[in-house]
């Protein structure tokens, strides 16, 4: 289930390092995926899904509470073991923020063997905005030169997120069981099919391992927090709340995917330790090849997946 995904990522890395694609191409392609392909996929999934299954309260509670717990635990650990403000911010950000959209969505479809993402919209609409709120908070607190927090601007950016807009646009079609005309449905479907392969190629293009050597100790700690502690917290909360098996799989993926490339971009833009953030993204992505496979095997053994 995981190897095909990482093979596609490897192709992306190969194309980038051989100079077949440039950094500018990767940035522009990322915008195509983020602004068009992923929203099209999510819109179609929402529009064709039973509305009663879209907003899972227990899943949302587990996702938000688990993210908060991992955020606080990693922050406390960083203060005791690292202490340097810029590195603390980068460590915490990379320890709780996972690449749910680019890696998590295709992984959920692989595990469940389905073309639809019934539980994913609940996570995208609630937990992913929380990622940004926590990130702005920790990066502002731990970086003296960071810009002042602007709550209104953060809220506006969340509302303008193309994936949030796609989910909102798809809800009326789901609630009132409206079908798109065949031509539009096919066009949206074609765009949506671009999302997963392009997203995986982009992950490979953005993995830079050159900083791993100089930051290996902190990166190793981040790997433990992101790939071991985080899924343990998420699954425990899911079990305590009694979520469904499909929601449990979604929680596992949410908390066990590697750090998102956005953690590097946002950390760097807010005057954090960009090199450490890049190292954590690369390290967690490489190690997740093993941890994801082990985790999925365990879910299969206990008949959750």
Backbone bond lengths (Angstrom), bond angles and torsions (degrees), N, CA, C in turn:
res aa  C-N    CA-C-N  psi(-1)  N-CA   C-N-CA  omega(-1)  CA-C   N-CA-C  phi
1 X - - - 1.466 - - 1.527 112.83 -
2 X 1.330 117.13 -33.85 1.466 120.14 -176.72 1.522 113.03 -95.03
3 X 1.331 117.51 -33.40 1.465 120.17 -174.40 1.527 112.79 -59.61
4 X 1.356 120.91 -44.56 1.468 118.98 178.51 1.522 112.63 -57.02
5 X 1.343 117.77 -38.02 1.450 120.96 179.11 1.523 111.42 -63.79
6 X 1.331 115.70 -45.68 1.459 118.77 -177.62 1.523 112.10 -72.93
7 X 1.309 117.94 -25.40 1.461 120.46 173.32 1.532 110.69 -65.16
8 X 1.348 116.22 -41.51 1.465 119.86 177.55 1.534 109.73 -65.38
9 X 1.336 117.22 -40.18 1.461 119.90 175.75 1.529 110.77 -60.40
10 X 1.329 116.00 -40.90 1.459 120.15 179.82 1.522 111.07 -62.31
11 X 1.322 116.80 -38.09 1.469 120.58 176.43 1.531 109.84 -61.90
12 X 1.332 116.81 -42.66 1.460 120.63 177.53 1.516 111.61 -60.15
13 X 1.349 116.43 -44.39 1.461 120.06 177.53 1.515 112.33 -63.35
14 X 1.342 116.75 -40.57 1.465 121.73 178.89 1.529 110.75 -62.15
15 X 1.334 116.68 -46.05 1.464 120.44 -179.70 1.524 111.59 -62.26
16 X 1.335 116.01 -38.42 1.463 119.76 -179.07 1.528 111.35 -69.68
17 X 1.322 117.07 -47.84 1.461 120.37 -175.64 1.530 112.99 -73.81
18 X 1.327 116.97 -19.87 1.466 119.92 173.86 1.532 111.91 -85.85
19 X 1.316 117.21 -4.08 1.448 120.95 178.37 1.519 114.49 82.20
20 X 1.342 116.92 9.68 1.468 119.89 178.23 1.529 110.00 -66.49
21 X 1.333 115.78 -37.32 1.459 120.79 175.46 1.529 108.29 -123.00
22 X 1.309 116.77 148.43 1.460 121.96 -178.77 1.523 110.89 -99.96
23 X 1.337 115.27 170.47 1.463 119.66 177.03 1.524 110.59 -64.19
24 X 1.343 116.41 -36.77 1.462 120.27 177.78 1.528 111.04 -63.65
25 X 1.356 116.11 -40.19 1.470 120.07 177.56 1.526 110.30 -62.12
26 X 1.343 116.07 -42.94 1.462 119.86 -179.80 1.529 110.68 -61.65
27 X 1.338 117.13 -41.97 1.460 120.55 179.62 1.523 111.01 -63.45
28 X 1.345 116.34 -43.70 1.459 120.06 -178.40 1.537 111.01 -68.35
29 X 1.328 116.15 -39.04 1.460 119.80 178.57 1.525 110.69 -66.22
30 X 1.324 116.17 -35.99 1.453 120.47 176.73 1.531 110.33 -59.35
31 X 1.322 116.85 -39.20 1.457 120.43 178.28 1.527 111.57 -66.66
32 X 1.345 116.43 -36.68 1.465 120.15 177.24 1.528 110.27 -62.32
33 X 1.329 115.87 -44.56 1.462 120.55 -179.94 1.525 110.70 -66.42
34 X 1.340 115.54 -47.54 1.464 120.91 -174.47 1.524 112.32 -70.49
35 X 1.336 116.49 -38.72 1.459 120.48 -174.48 1.528 113.53 -89.14
36 X 1.342 117.30 -23.06 1.467 119.21 -171.52 1.526 113.85 -126.76
37 X 1.348 117.06 -60.75 1.466 120.31 -170.46 1.525 112.61 -65.88
38 X 1.335 117.37 -50.91 1.465 119.81 -179.76 1.524 112.59 -64.18
39 X 1.344 119.31 -45.01 1.464 118.06 175.43 1.521 113.42 -58.70
40 X 1.347 117.29 -37.90 1.467 119.93 178.62 1.521 110.78 -63.43
41 X 1.335 116.78 -42.87 1.460 121.21 179.78 1.530 110.75 -63.65
42 X 1.341 116.32 -45.41 1.456 120.28 -178.74 1.523 111.50 -67.19
43 X 1.331 117.31 -41.03 1.460 120.75 178.27 1.530 110.58 -58.09
44 X 1.325 116.51 -46.65 1.462 120.07 -177.85 1.528 111.00 -66.40
45 X 1.335 116.77 -40.55 1.461 119.68 178.65 1.526 111.32 -62.83
46 X 1.345 116.26 -44.39 1.462 120.36 179.93 1.525 110.35 -64.44
47 X 1.324 116.34 -46.06 1.463 120.99 -175.72 1.520 112.38 -61.29
48 X 1.338 117.05 -28.63 1.461 120.94 -174.97 1.527 113.11 -101.83
49 X 1.343 117.07 7.74 1.465 121.13 -175.99 1.521 111.04 -106.31
50 X 1.326 115.85 146.02 1.469 121.72 175.72 1.534 108.69 -60.07
51 X 1.335 119.10 124.26 1.469 121.44 -175.81 1.524 114.10 -59.75
52 X 1.328 118.01 -27.92 1.465 120.74 -178.65 1.523 112.57 -66.34
53 X 1.326 116.39 -21.62 1.465 119.48 -177.37 1.523 112.85 -97.46
54 X 1.338 117.35 0.51 1.459 120.00 -173.00 1.528 113.57 -79.82
55 X 1.327 118.33 -42.64 1.454 121.09 -176.42 1.520 109.75 -110.31
56 X 1.308 115.92 98.93 1.457 123.02 -177.78 1.528 108.25 -96.52
57 X 1.333 117.32 105.59 1.457 121.81 -176.72 1.515 113.92 -59.26
58 X 1.336 117.02 -43.00 1.465 120.26 179.78 1.520 111.53 -64.94
59 X 1.335 116.21 -40.57 1.468 120.63 178.36 1.525 110.78 -63.73
60 X 1.327 116.63 -43.66 1.462 120.92 179.91 1.531 110.52 -63.00
61 X 1.334 116.77 -44.02 1.465 120.86 179.46 1.522 110.74 -61.96
62 X 1.333 116.76 -45.60 1.461 120.45 179.43 1.527 110.98 -63.07
63 X 1.332 116.76 -41.41 1.458 120.25 -179.50 1.514 112.94 -64.94
64 X 1.335 116.53 -45.78 1.463 120.18 -178.42 1.525 111.90 -70.64
65 X 1.338 116.56 -45.35 1.458 120.11 -179.08 1.529 110.58 -66.04
66 X 1.327 116.65 -41.76 1.461 120.22 178.69 1.518 111.94 -62.67
67 X 1.330 117.15 -42.27 1.465 121.07 178.38 1.522 110.69 -62.13
68 X 1.333 116.51 -42.05 1.462 120.69 178.29 1.530 111.15 -63.41
69 X 1.329 117.26 -43.22 1.468 120.58 -179.56 1.525 111.53 -63.81
70 X 1.331 117.06 -44.89 1.466 120.20 179.11 1.529 109.96 -64.18
71 X 1.322 116.59 -39.73 1.464 121.74 177.19 1.529 110.63 -57.90
72 X 1.326 116.97 -48.52 1.467 120.91 -177.20 1.526 111.93 -70.08
73 X 1.331 117.11 -41.44 1.472 120.51 179.94 1.520 110.68 -63.77
74 X 1.328 116.82 -46.06 1.470 119.66 -178.87 1.529 110.98 -67.14
75 X 1.325 117.18 -33.34 1.462 120.59 177.25 1.532 110.19 -65.76
76 X 1.328 116.73 -46.71 1.457 119.88 178.11 1.511 112.29 -61.21
77 X 1.332 116.97 -41.83 1.461 121.30 178.06 1.520 111.21 -63.16
78 X 1.332 116.37 -41.87 1.463 120.45 -178.88 1.521 111.90 -65.49
79 X 1.325 116.73 -39.75 1.466 120.07 179.95 1.527 111.18 -62.58
80 X 1.334 116.65 -36.46 1.467 120.57 -177.64 1.525 112.91 -80.12
81 X 1.316 117.84 -34.09 1.467 120.80 -172.27 1.527 114.46 -104.96
82 X 1.343 117.96 -24.56 1.468 120.33 -176.29 1.527 110.41 -109.89
83 X 1.320 116.21 -61.12 1.464 120.54 173.22 1.520 116.00 82.40
84 X 1.318 119.16 -29.24 1.466 122.15 -178.24 1.529 108.28 -76.67
85 X 1.324 118.58 120.89 1.472 121.02 -171.58 1.527 114.94 -51.64
86 X 1.334 118.15 -50.45 1.460 120.48 -178.06 1.511 112.69 -60.41
87 X 1.320 116.16 -39.38 1.464 120.57 -179.97 1.524 111.36 -74.32
88 X 1.336 116.70 -33.41 1.466 120.16 176.75 1.523 110.05 -61.37
89 X 1.327 116.30 -46.38 1.458 120.18 179.99 1.517 112.38 -61.14
90 X 1.339 116.20 -45.17 1.470 120.59 179.87 1.526 111.06 -64.74
91 X 1.331 116.68 -40.23 1.466 121.13 -179.40 1.527 111.32 -64.51
92 X 1.328 116.27 -48.33 1.466 120.36 -178.35 1.529 110.24 -63.26
93 X 1.314 116.20 -45.06 1.464 120.78 -179.19 1.528 111.46 -59.59
94 X 1.331 115.80 -44.55 1.457 119.74 -179.63 1.520 113.96 -73.56
95 X 1.342 116.56 -19.22 1.464 120.70 -176.56 1.519 113.63 -83.66
96 X 1.335 117.58 -25.52 1.468 118.30 -177.77 1.531 112.94 -110.40
97 X 1.329 117.62 -23.20 1.470 120.12 -173.24 1.521 110.87 -90.92
98 X 1.329 117.01 111.81 1.457 121.27 -177.83 1.515 113.21 -101.86
99 X 1.323 115.31 158.78 1.466 121.33 -179.93 1.528 109.73 -86.77
100 X 1.332 115.42 66.14 1.461 120.62 -174.50 1.525 112.44 -68.21
101 X 1.319 117.33 -35.92 1.462 120.47 -174.30 1.523 111.24 -73.78
102 X 1.322 118.07 -51.99 1.462 120.78 -173.19 1.525 113.55 -80.51
103 X 1.325 117.53 -32.35 1.462 120.31 -179.82 1.527 111.05 -107.70
104 X 1.333 116.44 -39.90 1.460 120.31 -175.29 1.516 114.40 -64.66
105 X 1.329 117.67 -44.74 1.467 119.97 -176.50 1.529 112.58 -62.36
106 X 1.350 119.16 -49.60 1.472 117.22 177.52 1.522 112.80 -64.17
107 X 1.342 117.25 -31.49 1.461 120.30 179.50 1.528 110.71 -67.54
108 X 1.331 117.44 -41.38 1.465 120.46 177.55 1.519 110.62 -59.92
109 X 1.319 116.26 -43.36 1.467 119.72 179.55 1.525 111.39 -65.02
110 X 1.336 117.17 -35.74 1.468 120.49 176.99 1.524 111.39 -66.45
111 X 1.326 116.18 -42.48 1.470 120.01 -176.53 1.524 111.37 -69.50
112 X 1.332 115.77 -47.34 1.458 120.41 -174.53 1.526 113.04 -84.65
113 X 1.330 116.10 -13.87 1.461 119.16 179.72 1.503 112.95 65.35
114 X 1.329 116.81 34.37 1.461 121.03 -178.21 1.522 109.96 -125.40
115 X 1.327 115.64 155.50 1.456 121.14 176.59 1.520 112.17 -90.77
116 X 1.326 117.19 -11.60 1.457 120.40 -179.40 1.521 110.55 -107.97
117 X 1.337 115.01 156.45 1.458 121.40 -177.63 1.526 108.63 -118.71
118 X 1.316 116.38 79.01 1.460 121.07 -171.98 1.525 112.17 -63.39
119 X 1.329 117.39 -44.56 1.466 120.57 -174.93 1.529 113.37 -89.13
120 X 1.310 117.88 -21.78 1.460 121.26 -174.17 1.526 114.04 -58.62
121 X 1.347 119.78 -41.09 1.470 118.91 -179.09 1.520 113.68 -57.19
122 X 1.329 117.93 -35.49 1.466 120.78 177.76 1.515 110.86 -59.26
123 X 1.330 115.78 -40.89 1.465 121.54 -179.44 1.526 110.47 -71.18
124 X 1.323 116.08 -46.01 1.468 119.92 -176.80 1.526 110.92 -62.71
125 X 1.319 116.87 -37.70 1.467 120.94 -176.20 1.524 113.34 -77.73
126 X 1.334 118.21 -17.28 1.468 119.76 -174.43 1.532 113.37 -123.28
127 X 1.317 117.56 -52.92 1.467 120.48 -174.75 1.516 111.60 -73.52
128 X 1.335 118.12 -41.44 1.457 119.64 -177.72 1.529 113.15 -63.28
129 X 1.350 119.53 -40.57 1.472 118.20 172.36 1.528 112.38 -61.27
130 X 1.346 117.05 -35.11 1.469 120.12 178.11 1.526 111.09 -63.17
131 X 1.343 117.17 -33.30 1.464 120.65 175.41 1.526 110.58 -52.54
132 X 1.338 116.13 -48.55 1.464 120.25 -177.16 1.521 112.30 -66.87
133 X 1.318 116.56 -38.32 1.466 120.13 179.86 1.524 110.30 -64.13
134 X 1.329 116.81 -47.88 1.468 120.57 178.56 1.521 111.21 -62.94
135 X 1.339 116.62 -38.04 1.465 120.93 -177.70 1.526 110.75 -64.67
136 X 1.325 116.61 -47.12 1.461 119.97 179.63 1.525 110.04 -61.48
137 X 1.308 116.68 -38.97 1.466 120.98 -179.26 1.530 111.18 -63.79
138 X 1.324 117.58 -53.86 1.460 120.27 -175.21 1.520 111.86 -69.38
139 X 1.325 117.87 -37.90 1.461 120.46 -178.52 1.522 111.71 -72.98
140 X 1.317 117.15 -26.59 1.467 120.36 175.54 1.520 110.53 -76.81
141 X 1.316 116.63 -42.76 1.466 121.28 -178.99 1.529 111.04 -64.55
142 X 1.328 116.61 -40.45 1.464 121.17 -171.33 1.530 114.69 -98.02
143 X 1.321 117.70 3.62 1.456 120.25 178.03 1.521 109.69 -132.23
144 X 1.336 115.47 114.70 1.467 120.69 -173.70 1.524 112.70 -63.46
145 X 1.318 116.80 -32.84 1.461 120.02 -174.57 1.522 113.20 -91.15
146 X 1.352 117.75 2.08 1.463 120.30 -178.89 1.526 110.09 -67.84
147 X 1.313 116.13 153.07 1.442 121.25 -179.85 1.531 110.12 -70.08
148 X 1.311 115.22 155.27 1.458 120.98 178.72 1.528 110.54 -64.48
149 X 1.315 115.34 140.84 1.465 120.08 -179.80 1.526 110.23 -65.33
150 X 1.333 116.47 129.04 1.454 122.21 176.76 1.531 107.89 -117.56
151 X 1.333 115.31 98.42 1.455 121.34 -174.08 1.526 111.34 -58.78
152 X 1.321 116.64 -43.94 1.459 120.19 -179.64 1.513 112.40 -60.89
153 X 1.338 116.26 -40.64 1.457 120.52 -179.73 1.519 110.93 -65.95
154 X 1.344 116.56 -40.43 1.464 120.55 178.68 1.533 110.07 -62.74
155 X 1.345 116.42 -46.01 1.470 120.59 -179.93 1.520 110.99 -61.17
156 X 1.343 116.68 -40.49 1.463 120.16 -179.92 1.521 111.25 -65.08
157 X 1.350 116.19 -41.49 1.462 119.94 179.63 1.526 111.01 -63.70
158 X 1.329 116.40 -37.90 1.466 120.24 178.20 1.529 110.07 -64.04
159 X 1.334 116.26 -45.06 1.468 120.50 -178.88 1.525 111.65 -67.16
160 X 1.338 117.22 -28.06 1.463 121.41 -179.40 1.523 112.37 -85.35
161 X 1.318 117.68 -5.52 1.457 120.90 -178.53 1.530 109.95 -58.57
162 X 1.336 118.73 125.05 1.470 121.25 -176.30 1.524 113.65 -57.70
163 X 1.346 117.37 -33.19 1.459 119.53 -179.55 1.525 111.28 -71.23
164 X 1.345 116.53 -38.99 1.458 120.15 175.71 1.527 109.95 -63.01
165 X 1.327 117.00 -43.83 1.457 121.61 179.45 1.528 111.19 -63.01
166 X 1.339 116.35 -38.87 1.469 119.91 179.54 1.526 110.98 -65.51
167 X 1.338 117.05 -39.72 1.459 120.94 178.05 1.528 109.98 -63.88
168 X 1.337 116.55 -45.66 1.463 120.42 179.92 1.529 111.26 -63.66
169 X 1.336 115.97 -38.36 1.472 119.79 -179.72 1.523 111.83 -68.14
170 X 1.339 116.42 -32.21 1.459 119.81 -178.30 1.512 114.01 -79.58
171 X 1.350 117.79 -19.76 1.467 120.88 -176.41 1.525 113.82 -59.55
172 X 1.351 120.40 -46.47 1.475 118.66 179.06 1.528 113.06 -58.97
173 X 1.340 116.68 -36.41 1.462 119.97 179.28 1.527 110.30 -66.28
174 X 1.348 115.92 -35.78 1.459 120.22 178.80 1.519 111.58 -73.14
175 X 1.328 116.67 -46.22 1.466 121.27 -175.58 1.518 111.74 -64.70
176 X 1.334 116.55 -45.33 1.466 120.49 -175.73 1.525 112.74 -99.97
177 X 1.353 115.33 10.52 1.474 121.37 176.01 1.524 111.71 52.19
178 X 1.334 116.04 48.92 1.461 122.59 177.82 1.525 108.92 -90.53
179 X 1.295 116.34 134.40 1.464 121.17 178.27 1.523 110.17 -103.50
180 X 1.339 115.45 136.24 1.455 119.47 174.76 1.532 109.94 -69.06
181 X 1.323 118.14 149.40 1.468 119.99 171.33 1.524 109.95 -57.09
182 X 1.316 116.12 149.58 1.464 121.23 -173.53 1.528 112.30 -52.87
183 X 1.325 116.86 -44.96 1.469 120.35 -176.56 1.527 110.91 -61.67
184 X 1.344 116.84 -46.92 1.464 120.28 179.45 1.521 111.53 -66.69
185 X 1.314 116.77 -39.89 1.463 120.88 179.84 1.524 111.09 -60.71
186 X 1.326 116.89 -42.91 1.462 121.07 178.40 1.520 111.27 -65.90
187 X 1.335 117.05 -41.55 1.467 120.90 -179.40 1.526 111.02 -63.64
188 X 1.339 115.90 -45.50 1.461 120.23 177.68 1.524 110.51 -63.13
189 X 1.329 116.15 -38.62 1.464 120.49 178.51 1.517 112.09 -63.06
190 X 1.332 117.34 -41.70 1.466 120.48 178.47 1.530 111.33 -61.38
191 X 1.346 115.54 -43.18 1.466 119.40 179.18 1.528 110.67 -64.90
192 X 1.333 116.26 -42.31 1.455 120.10 -179.88 1.513 113.54 -62.69
193 X 1.340 116.29 -33.67 1.463 119.99 179.90 1.526 112.72 -68.20
194 X 1.324 117.14 -18.18 1.464 120.72 176.82 1.530 112.09 -73.76
195 X 1.330 116.30 -24.53 1.459 120.94 -166.86 1.519 113.56 -59.46
196 X 1.313 117.78 -55.08 1.454 120.39 -171.01 1.539 113.13 -67.11
197 X 1.358 119.84 -50.87 1.458 118.16 -179.91 1.525 113.39 -62.91
198 X 1.338 117.37 -40.60 1.459 119.48 178.78 1.529 111.61 -66.27
199 X 1.336 116.49 -39.06 1.460 120.07 179.51 1.531 110.94 -62.37
200 X 1.324 117.09 -43.02 1.459 120.33 -179.55 1.526 111.44 -67.51
201 X 1.329 117.39 -39.43 1.462 120.55 175.85 1.532 110.39 -60.64
202 X 1.329 116.44 -40.85 1.463 120.82 -179.14 1.523 112.13 -64.61
203 X 1.329 116.84 -38.19 1.462 119.63 177.18 1.519 109.76 -58.35
204 X 1.333 116.44 -46.30 1.465 120.36 178.33 1.511 112.76 -61.08
205 X 1.330 116.69 -39.23 1.469 120.67 -179.95 1.523 111.60 -65.33
206 X 1.329 117.21 -27.52 1.470 121.11 -173.61 1.527 114.00 -99.99
207 X 1.333 117.90 6.52 1.461 119.96 177.36 1.521 109.21 -88.37
208 X 1.319 116.77 115.37 1.465 122.42 179.37 1.537 107.93 -119.24
209 X 1.313 116.13 113.07 1.471 120.83 -173.01 1.525 113.04 -93.29
210 X 1.336 118.14 -0.50 1.475 120.18 -173.92 1.530 112.82 -64.18
211 X 1.352 117.53 -25.37 1.465 120.32 -178.03 1.521 113.19 -88.95
212 X 1.331 118.00 -4.90 1.460 120.65 -176.76 1.524 112.64 -62.54
213 X 1.327 116.45 -39.87 1.469 120.51 -174.44 1.521 111.94 -62.88
214 X 1.319 117.76 -41.81 1.468 120.77 -175.92 1.525 113.18 -82.83
215 X 1.321 117.57 -11.55 1.467 120.46 -178.58 1.535 111.72 -127.59
216 X 1.327 116.80 27.02 1.463 118.83 -168.70 1.538 112.83 -66.28
217 X 1.341 118.73 -34.12 1.462 119.84 -177.82 1.533 111.60 -66.59
218 X 1.331 116.04 -49.16 1.470 119.22 179.84 1.527 110.04 -67.37
219 X 1.338 116.62 -37.58 1.464 120.36 178.39 1.523 110.78 -62.64
220 X 1.336 116.39 -39.16 1.463 120.26 178.26 1.529 110.82 -63.00
221 X 1.337 116.49 -41.30 1.468 119.95 176.56 1.522 111.08 -62.85
222 X 1.330 116.10 -40.68 1.463 120.27 179.33 1.529 110.77 -64.65
223 X 1.324 116.66 -36.60 1.470 120.43 177.86 1.523 110.68 -62.13
224 X 1.332 116.08 -41.61 1.463 119.79 178.73 1.532 110.37 -64.26
225 X 1.338 115.75 -45.62 1.473 119.34 -179.75 1.523 111.32 -63.39
226 X 1.341 116.62 -46.42 1.460 120.02 -172.58 1.517 112.64 -77.94
227 X 1.337 117.22 -37.48 1.465 119.73 -169.62 1.529 114.11 -104.53
228 X 1.339 117.65 -11.67 1.469 120.81 179.74 1.527 111.03 -120.40
229 X 1.336 116.09 -58.34 1.461 120.28 -179.01 1.525 111.58 -63.36
230 X 1.318 116.85 -47.69 1.466 121.53 -175.31 1.528 112.80 -58.74
231 X 1.363 119.48 -52.36 1.470 117.82 178.43 1.519 113.33 -64.45
232 X 1.353 117.69 -31.19 1.463 120.13 177.51 1.525 110.31 -63.08
233 X 1.346 116.60 -42.50 1.468 121.17 178.17 1.525 110.36 -64.24
234 X 1.330 116.37 -46.64 1.461 120.04 -177.86 1.511 113.29 -62.77
235 X 1.334 116.78 -43.64 1.462 120.26 -178.88 1.528 111.58 -69.68
236 X 1.329 117.12 -36.90 1.472 120.06 177.37 1.525 110.88 -62.75
237 X 1.323 116.34 -43.04 1.457 119.87 178.87 1.525 110.95 -65.92
238 X 1.330 116.09 -40.45 1.463 119.51 177.39 1.511 111.85 -61.55
239 X 1.313 116.41 -40.85 1.469 121.48 179.19 1.531 110.44 -66.73
240 X 1.340 116.91 -43.91 1.465 120.47 -179.57 1.528 111.74 -64.42
241 X 1.329 116.10 -34.74 1.469 120.31 -178.39 1.521 112.80 -86.32
242 X 1.329 116.52 -10.30 1.459 120.28 177.64 1.517 114.31 70.55
243 X 1.323 117.64 43.07 1.463 120.32 -179.89 1.527 110.19 -74.36
244 X 1.317 116.39 163.38 1.463 121.31 179.05 1.523 111.25 -69.67
245 X 1.326 117.21 166.29 1.460 120.82 179.01 1.522 111.76 -60.92
246 X 1.333 116.73 -41.21 1.469 120.01 179.41 1.523 111.04 -64.06
247 X 1.334 116.46 -39.51 1.461 120.48 176.99 1.524 110.52 -68.21
248 X 1.327 117.41 -34.58 1.459 120.94 178.31 1.528 110.40 -65.14
249 X 1.323 117.36 -40.63 1.461 121.18 175.82 1.527 109.82 -61.94
250 X 1.334 116.51 -42.99 1.459 120.77 179.30 1.526 110.71 -62.38
251 X 1.336 117.08 -40.96 1.463 120.96 177.45 1.525 111.01 -63.93
252 X 1.322 116.09 -43.63 1.460 119.00 178.59 1.526 110.99 -58.05
253 X 1.316 116.18 -47.10 1.466 120.43 -178.69 1.524 110.32 -66.12
254 X 1.331 116.92 -43.64 1.462 121.12 179.72 1.522 111.72 -54.54
255 X 1.337 116.35 -44.08 1.459 120.14 -173.53 1.527 114.18 -92.86
256 X 1.320 118.63 -9.89 1.468 119.56 -175.03 1.521 114.00 -111.30
257 X 1.337 118.20 -7.39 1.465 119.05 177.34 1.528 109.38 -70.14
258 X 1.334 117.92 154.29 1.469 120.63 -178.77 1.516 112.52 -67.91
259 X 1.317 115.06 169.72 1.467 120.91 -178.88 1.520 111.13 -59.82
260 X 1.313 115.06 144.40 1.464 120.84 -177.46 1.521 110.94 -80.15
261 X 1.334 115.70 147.35 1.461 120.57 176.22 1.526 110.90 -59.70
262 X 1.334 116.71 -27.19 1.466 120.53 178.34 1.523 112.12 -61.47
263 X 1.334 117.15 -26.78 1.461 119.25 179.17 1.530 110.27 -65.17
264 X 1.335 116.73 -35.28 1.469 121.05 176.20 1.523 110.58 -70.49
265 X 1.339 116.28 -47.11 1.466 120.97 -177.02 1.524 110.64 -61.58
266 X 1.331 116.42 -46.10 1.471 120.29 -176.57 1.527 111.09 -71.77
267 X 1.339 117.51 -39.14 1.464 120.96 178.60 1.519 110.42 -61.80
268 X 1.309 116.54 -45.06 1.471 120.83 179.85 1.522 111.13 -64.31
269 X 1.334 117.41 -41.93 1.459 120.75 -176.94 1.526 112.20 -68.97
270 X 1.343 116.80 -21.98 1.465 120.35 179.46 1.526 111.78 -105.17
271 X 1.337 115.51 26.61 1.470 122.91 173.54 1.523 113.49 63.47
272 X 1.314 116.40 30.81 1.457 120.49 173.91 1.525 110.66 -87.72
273 X 1.316 116.68 -170.28 1.462 121.61 179.32 1.524 108.91 -83.94
274 X 1.325 116.57 91.97 1.458 122.02 -177.06 1.511 113.34 -64.19
275 X 1.340 117.10 -36.85 1.465 120.43 -179.67 1.521 110.97 -64.32
276 X 1.336 116.60 -43.38 1.465 120.03 178.40 1.525 110.06 -65.48
277 X 1.319 117.37 -41.40 1.472 120.59 179.09 1.525 110.68 -60.88
278 X 1.330 116.83 -42.72 1.467 121.26 178.12 1.521 111.17 -63.38
279 X 1.341 115.80 -40.37 1.461 120.92 178.91 1.530 111.04 -63.53
280 X 1.332 117.16 -40.12 1.464 120.90 -179.78 1.528 110.88 -67.21
281 X 1.325 117.40 -40.50 1.465 120.53 177.08 1.524 110.42 -60.57
282 X 1.338 116.44 -47.54 1.471 120.48 -179.33 1.522 111.15 -65.81
283 X 1.347 116.96 -45.45 1.462 120.34 -177.10 1.515 112.95 -64.46
284 X 1.334 117.07 -46.65 1.465 119.39 -179.51 1.526 111.81 -66.53
285 X 1.332 116.76 -33.96 1.464 119.54 178.63 1.523 110.89 -65.72
286 X 1.323 117.20 -43.40 1.467 120.90 -179.33 1.528 111.22 -68.01
287 X 1.327 117.36 -44.85 1.468 121.02 -177.63 1.534 110.99 -70.12
288 X 1.322 117.10 -29.43 1.469 120.03 -178.08 1.527 112.76 -64.54
289 X 1.329 117.37 -17.80 1.471 119.65 174.17 1.527 109.70 -55.26
290 X 1.325 115.93 -38.78 1.471 121.95 -178.57 1.527 110.90 -84.35
291 X 1.342 116.47 -49.94 1.464 119.50 -172.85 1.529 112.18 -65.69
292 X 1.318 117.26 -37.34 1.459 119.64 178.23 1.525 111.09 -65.49
293 X 1.330 116.45 -41.83 1.461 120.24 179.77 1.529 110.86 -63.36
294 X 1.332 116.41 -42.54 1.471 120.62 178.92 1.525 110.18 -64.64
295 X 1.334 116.59 -45.63 1.458 120.59 -178.90 1.518 112.61 -61.99
296 X 1.330 116.74 -43.42 1.470 119.92 179.30 1.522 110.30 -64.81
297 X 1.324 116.88 -38.32 1.467 120.65 178.25 1.529 110.87 -60.93
298 X 1.338 116.12 -41.80 1.467 120.58 178.80 1.532 110.27 -64.55
299 X 1.330 117.10 -43.38 1.470 120.45 178.29 1.519 111.33 -61.18
300 X 1.324 116.16 -36.91 1.470 120.02 177.33 1.527 111.03 -67.47
301 X 1.330 116.20 -40.70 1.467 120.90 -178.28 1.518 111.90 -63.06
302 X 1.331 116.05 -38.51 1.473 119.66 -178.89 1.533 111.55 -92.05
303 X 1.327 115.22 8.89 1.469 123.00 174.08 1.539 113.37 61.86
304 X 1.322 115.34 35.82 1.459 120.01 172.88 1.521 110.37 -90.27
305 X 1.344 115.87 -39.99 1.472 121.14 179.88 1.520 109.67 -98.68
